[in-house]
Amino acid sequence: SSDLILYYMSIVAVGLFAYAVLVPLDSEIFEYGRATGNTLAAATWRNAADMGSNAVLYGVLLLVLRVFPASFALALVGLMSLLVVYLFFIPKRAK
């Protein structure tokens, strides 16, 4: 039982430490975007890097663990749905 408590406390600690790194990093990226006058591009690149790293992580987990195929199928359907909505139903903005 004490191992289980240590396990959950370590998860909480990792989450807190992750935010301790991510918040200043996001702030620095936004400040760089504001200094260059292109905050949208900075936020887009930050999100693309974050999603890309998650895709690699979850792809490796899928291949190595074979634990959550149903969850991955649901996430894939959701992602493809968002892509279809973005490509076909969101009007393009004029530059």
Backbone hydrogen bonds in HBPLUS format (Angstrom, degrees):
<---DONOR---> <-ACCEPTOR-->    atom                        ^
c    i                          cat <-CA-CA->   ^        H-A-AA   ^      H-
h    n   atom  resd res      DA  || num        DHA   H-A  angle D-A-AA Bond
n    s   type  num  typ     dist DA aas  dist angle  dist       angle   num
A0005-ILE N   A0001-SER O   3.12 MM   4  6.48 154.6  2.19 146.3 152.5     1
A0006-LEU N   A0002-SER O   2.97 MM   4  6.16 160.7  2.01 144.3 149.6     2
A0007-TYR N   A0003-ASP O   2.87 MM   4  6.04 149.5  1.97 141.8 150.7     3
A0008-TYR N   A0004-LEU O   3.01 MM   4  6.31 164.3  2.04 152.1 154.2     4
A0009-MET N   A0005-ILE O   2.90 MM   4  6.07 158.3  1.94 150.8 157.6     5
A0010-SER N   A0006-LEU O   2.92 MM   4  6.02 147.6  2.03 142.7 151.0     6
A0011-ILE N   A0007-TYR O   3.11 MM   4  6.43 146.1  2.23 142.9 152.0     7
A0012-VAL N   A0008-TYR O   3.07 MM   4  6.36 159.3  2.11 148.2 152.9     8
A0013-ALA N   A0009-MET O   2.93 MM   4  6.13 157.6  1.98 144.4 150.9     9
A0014-VAL N   A0010-SER O   2.89 MM   4  6.05 158.5  1.94 145.5 151.0    10
A0015-GLY N   A0011-ILE O   3.01 MM   4  6.23 157.8  2.06 146.9 152.9    11
A0016-LEU N   A0012-VAL O   2.96 MM   4  6.25 158.1  2.01 151.1 156.7    12
A0017-PHE N   A0013-ALA O   2.89 MM   4  6.10 164.5  1.91 153.8 158.2    13
A0018-ALA N   A0014-VAL O   2.85 MM   4  5.98 147.7  1.96 144.3 153.6    14
A0019-TYR N   A0015-GLY O   3.09 MM   4  6.37 156.5  2.15 145.6 150.9    15
A0020-ALA N   A0016-LEU O   2.94 MM   4  6.21 143.8  2.07 142.0 153.0    16
A0021-VAL N   A0017-PHE O   3.15 MM   4  6.43 128.7  2.43 137.1 148.6    17
A0021-VAL N   A0018-ALA O   3.13 MM   3  5.24 139.4  2.31  97.5 108.8    18
A0022-LEU N   A0018-ALA O   2.79 MM   4  6.01 164.9  1.81 153.7 158.8    19
A0023-VAL N   A0019-TYR O   3.07 MM   4  5.73 171.6  2.07 142.4 144.7    20
A0025-LEU N   A0021-VAL O   3.25 MM   4  6.30 155.2  2.31 144.9 152.3    21
A0026-ASP N   A0022-LEU O   2.81 MM   4  5.95 163.3  1.83 155.0 159.0    22
A0027-SER N   A0023-VAL O   2.97 MM   4  6.13 156.8  2.02 148.1 155.1    23
A0028-GLU N   A0024-PRO O   2.86 MM   4  6.05 153.6  1.93 145.5 152.3    24
A0029-ILE N   A0025-LEU O   2.96 MM   4  6.23 156.3  2.02 149.1 155.4    25
A0030-PHE N   A0026-ASP O   2.92 MM   4  6.14 160.4  1.96 149.5 154.7    26
A0031-GLU N   A0027-SER O   2.89 MM   4  6.09 158.4  1.94 147.5 153.7    27
A0032-TYR N   A0028-GLU O   2.95 MM   4  6.16 153.2  2.02 144.5 151.7    28
A0033-GLY N   A0029-ILE O   2.95 MM   4  6.22 154.8  2.02 145.1 152.3    29
A0034-ARG N   A0030-PHE O   2.83 MM   4  6.13 151.7  1.91 149.6 157.7    30
A0035-ALA N   A0031-GLU O   2.88 MM   4  6.07 152.7  1.95 144.9 152.5    31
A0036-THR N   A0032-TYR O   2.96 MM   4  6.20 149.1  2.06 146.9 154.8    32
A0037-GLY N   A0033-GLY O   2.89 MM   4  5.86 115.4  2.31 132.1 148.4    33
A0038-ASN N   A0033-GLY O   2.77 MM   5  4.94 136.7  1.96 151.4 153.0    34
A0042-ALA N   A0038-ASN O   3.28 MM   4  6.55 158.9  2.32 144.8 150.8    35
A0043-ALA N   A0039-THR O   2.94 MM   4  6.13 161.3  1.97 149.6 154.3    36
A0044-THR N   A0040-LEU O   2.88 MM   4  6.03 151.8  1.96 144.6 153.1    37
A0045-TRP N   A0041-ALA O   2.92 MM   4  6.13 163.8  1.94 152.3 155.4    38
A0046-ARG N   A0042-ALA O   3.00 MM   4  6.17 153.5  2.08 143.9 151.7    39
A0047-ASN N   A0043-ALA O   2.93 MM   4  6.12 163.0  1.96 148.0 152.3    40
A0048-ALA N   A0044-THR O   2.86 MM   4  6.03 156.3  1.91 148.5 155.9    41
A0049-ALA N   A0045-TRP O   2.97 MM   4  6.08 158.0  2.02 144.2 149.6    42
A0050-ASP N   A0046-ARG O   3.00 MM   4  6.20 157.6  2.05 146.9 153.4    43
A0051-MET N   A0047-ASN O   2.86 MM   4  6.01 169.1  1.87 153.7 156.5    44
A0052-GLY N   A0048-ALA O   2.83 MM   4  5.84 152.4  1.91 142.6 151.1    45
A0053-SER N   A0049-ALA O   2.96 MM   4  6.08 158.5  2.01 144.4 149.6    46
A0054-ASN N   A0050-ASP O   3.05 MM   4  6.28 153.2  2.12 143.7 151.4    47
A0055-ALA N   A0051-MET O   2.88 MM   4  6.08 150.5  1.97 143.9 152.1    48
A0056-VAL N   A0052-GLY O   3.04 MM   4  6.33 156.5  2.09 147.8 153.1    49
A0057-LEU N   A0053-SER O   2.96 MM   4  6.14 166.4  1.98 148.4 152.4    50
A0058-TYR N   A0054-ASN O   2.83 MM   4  5.95 176.1  1.83 156.4 157.7    51
A0059-GLY N   A0055-ALA O   2.86 MM   4  5.79 144.5  1.98 137.6 148.1    52
A0060-VAL N   A0056-VAL O   2.95 MM   4  6.14 159.2  1.99 150.7 155.3    53
A0061-LEU N   A0057-LEU O   2.97 MM   4  6.26 159.7  2.02 148.1 154.4    54
A0062-LEU N   A0058-TYR O   2.87 MM   4  5.98 150.9  1.95 140.0 147.8    55
A0063-LEU N   A0059-GLY O   3.03 MM   4  6.29 159.0  2.07 147.0 151.9    56
A0064-VAL N   A0060-VAL O   2.85 MM   4  5.96 159.7  1.89 154.5 160.4    57
A0065-LEU N   A0061-LEU O   2.85 MM   4  5.46 158.6  1.90 140.7 147.9    58
A0072-PHE N   A0068-PHE O   3.16 MM   4  6.34 159.3  2.20 147.8 153.3    59
A0073-ALA N   A0069-PRO O   2.93 MM   4  6.11 150.8  2.02 142.6 150.8    60
A0074-LEU N   A0070-ALA O   2.99 MM   4  6.26 159.6  2.03 149.4 154.1    61
A0075-ALA N   A0071-SER O   2.90 MM   4  6.13 160.2  1.94 148.7 154.6    62
A0076-LEU N   A0072-PHE O   2.83 MM   4  5.93 154.8  1.89 146.4 153.5    63
A0077-VAL N   A0073-ALA O   2.96 MM   4  6.18 158.7  2.01 148.1 153.4    64
A0078-GLY N   A0074-LEU O   2.96 MM   4  6.16 159.9  2.00 148.0 153.7    65
A0079-LEU N   A0075-ALA O   2.87 MM   4  6.05 158.3  1.91 147.6 153.6    66
A0080-MET N   A0076-LEU O   2.91 MM   4  6.07 164.3  1.93 150.4 154.7    67
A0081-SER N   A0077-VAL O   2.91 MM   4  6.04 150.4  2.00 143.5 152.0    68
A0082-LEU N   A0078-GLY O   2.99 MM   4  6.25 158.0  2.04 147.9 153.1    69
A0083-LEU N   A0079-LEU O   2.98 MM   4  6.23 154.6  2.04 146.9 154.2    70
A0084-VAL N   A0080-MET O   2.93 MM   4  6.18 157.6  1.98 148.7 153.9    71
A0085-VAL N   A0081-SER O   2.93 MM   4  6.17 164.2  1.96 152.2 156.6    72
A0086-TYR N   A0082-LEU O   2.88 MM   4  6.04 159.7  1.92 147.4 153.4    73
A0087-LEU N   A0083-LEU O   2.87 MM   4  6.03 164.4  1.90 150.9 155.3    74
A0088-PHE N   A0084-VAL O   2.94 MM   4  5.91 162.5  1.98 151.8 156.0    75
A0089-PHE N   A0085-VAL O   2.92 MM   4  5.08 149.3  2.02 131.4 140.0    76
